[in-house]
Amino acid sequence: MCKHILNAQVSIRAPCCKQWYDCAECHAEAQTHRLKKTAEMAFICKKCKKAFRKDMLNYEESDEYCPHCDNHYVIEAKTPQAVVGVEGEDARVDNRMLKDDRIKPVHARTLFSQLDDDDFINRLG
């Protein structure tokens, strides 16, 4: 699974070292040499797991699909984005842990609530 392109639809066979990679960045991380360019590329579709070759000099719009399963493998790549967020449950569903400092709590005063001893004695008579 490629960590650079989240929705990679094919694996590419590197013509220089004959190994399979999900993207050119994966090849650069694993190897010390540069990726060799070639006119004919070998792919493996991740949907049907079958290999096929494409001539990159005569590449047409119809070549954007797997010849075995018609999976559209040339799509806009989704790359991971850094996001700052809070892990946990949705506060809109359960907001018992949230406290709004703008709202002052209302303290109900009863006969039995003791604020200080003198006030308590005066209330009782």
C-alpha contacts under 8 A as a table, 3 or more apart, distances in Angstrom:
res1	aa1	res2	aa2	distance
1	M	22	D	7.22
2	C	5	I	5.76
2	C	6	L	6.42
2	C	8	A	7.10
2	C	22	D	5.70
2	C	23	C	7.26
2	C	26	C	7.23
3	K	6	L	6.36
3	K	80	P	7.66
4	H	23	C	7.64
4	H	25	E	7.20
4	H	26	C	7.63
4	H	79	T	5.81
4	H	80	P	6.82
5	I	8	A	5.63
5	I	23	C	7.52
5	I	77	A	5.84
5	I	78	K	5.62
5	I	79	T	4.93
5	I	80	P	7.32
6	L	77	A	7.15
6	L	78	K	5.39
6	L	79	T	5.76
6	L	80	P	6.89
7	N	77	A	6.27
7	N	78	K	5.95
8	A	11	S	7.66
8	A	22	D	6.78
8	A	73	Y	7.64
8	A	77	A	7.09
9	Q	45	C	6.33
9	Q	46	K	5.50
9	Q	47	K	7.25
9	Q	72	H	7.84
9	Q	73	Y	4.98
9	Q	74	V	7.67
10	V	22	D	6.68
10	V	43	F	6.17
10	V	44	I	5.37
10	V	45	C	4.57
10	V	46	K	5.25
10	V	73	Y	6.39
11	S	20	W	6.19
11	S	21	Y	5.45
11	S	22	D	4.43
11	S	23	C	7.12
11	S	43	F	5.58
11	S	44	I	5.14
11	S	45	C	6.69
11	S	46	K	7.10
12	I	20	W	5.51
12	I	21	Y	5.33
12	I	22	D	5.93
12	I	23	C	6.83
12	I	41	M	7.38
12	I	42	A	6.08
12	I	43	F	4.78
12	I	44	I	6.67
13	R	18	K	5.96
13	R	19	Q	5.48
13	R	20	W	4.38
13	R	21	Y	6.31
13	R	41	M	7.13
13	R	42	A	5.46
13	R	43	F	6.21
14	A	17	C	5.89
14	A	18	K	5.19
14	A	19	Q	5.56
14	A	20	W	6.23
14	A	21	Y	7.13
14	A	27	H	7.81
14	A	35	L	6.77
14	A	36	K	7.26
15	P	18	K	5.33
15	P	19	Q	7.84
15	P	35	L	7.64
15	P	36	K	6.13
15	P	37	K	7.38
15	P	38	T	7.02
15	P	41	M	7.77
16	C	35	L	6.45
16	C	36	K	5.37
21	Y	24	A	7.23
21	Y	26	C	6.17
21	Y	27	H	6.04
22	D	26	C	6.51
23	C	26	C	5.38
23	C	27	H	6.69
24	A	27	H	5.07
24	A	28	A	6.29
24	A	35	L	7.19
25	E	28	A	4.96
25	E	29	E	6.25
26	C	29	E	5.22
26	C	30	A	6.30
27	H	30	A	5.24
27	H	31	Q	5.88
27	H	35	L	7.18
28	A	31	Q	5.44
28	A	32	T	6.89
28	A	33	H	7.44
28	A	34	R	6.79
28	A	35	L	7.36
29	E	32	T	7.77
31	Q	34	R	7.70
38	T	41	M	6.77
39	A	55	D	5.98
39	A	56	M	5.13
39	A	57	L	5.98
40	E	53	R	6.73
40	E	54	K	5.69
40	E	55	D	4.50
40	E	56	M	5.66
40	E	57	L	7.85
41	M	53	R	5.62
41	M	54	K	5.44
41	M	55	D	6.54
41	M	56	M	6.92
42	A	51	A	7.06
42	A	52	F	5.84
42	A	53	R	4.42
42	A	54	K	6.55
43	F	51	A	5.53
43	F	52	F	5.41
43	F	53	R	6.08
43	F	54	K	7.87
44	I	49	K	6.01
44	I	50	K	5.44
44	I	51	A	4.20
44	I	52	F	6.36
45	C	48	C	5.80
45	C	49	K	5.11
45	C	50	K	5.64
45	C	51	A	6.43
45	C	52	F	8.00
45	C	66	C	6.69
45	C	71	N	7.80
45	C	73	Y	7.72
46	K	49	K	5.18
46	K	50	K	7.83
47	K	69	C	7.77
47	K	71	N	7.08
48	C	68	H	7.46
48	C	69	C	6.45
50	K	68	H	7.30
52	F	66	C	7.80
52	F	67	P	7.51
54	K	59	Y	7.46
54	K	63	D	7.39
55	D	58	N	5.81
55	D	59	Y	6.21
56	M	59	Y	5.03
59	Y	63	D	6.23
60	E	63	D	5.32
60	E	64	E	7.48
61	E	64	E	5.70
62	S	65	Y	6.37
63	D	66	C	7.54
64	E	72	H	5.91
64	E	73	Y	6.01
64	E	74	V	5.32
65	Y	70	D	5.08
65	Y	71	N	5.33
65	Y	72	H	4.46
65	Y	73	Y	5.84
65	Y	74	V	7.35
66	C	69	C	5.70
66	C	70	D	4.69
66	C	71	N	5.13
66	C	72	H	6.54
66	C	73	Y	6.90
67	P	70	D	5.78
72	H	75	I	7.00
89	E	93	V	7.87
89	E	94	D	7.63
90	D	93	V	5.61
90	D	94	D	6.73
91	A	94	D	5.20
91	A	95	N	4.95
91	A	98	L	7.69
92	R	95	N	6.08
94	D	97	M	7.73
95	N	98	L	5.39
96	R	99	K	7.84
100	D	103	I	5.95
101	D	104	K	6.96
109	R	113	S	6.19
110	T	113	S	5.35
111	L	114	Q	7.97
111	L	120	F	7.96
111	L	123	R	7.56
114	Q	117	D	6.73
114	Q	119	D	7.73
114	Q	120	F	5.98
115	L	119	D	6.97
115	L	120	F	7.24
116	D	119	D	5.69
116	D	120	F	6.44
117	D	120	F	5.09
117	D	121	I	6.25
118	D	121	I	5.20
118	D	122	N	6.29
119	D	122	N	5.19
119	D	123	R	6.33
120	F	123	R	5.30
120	F	124	L	6.59
121	I	124	L	5.36
121	I	125	G	6.51
122	N	125	G	5.25
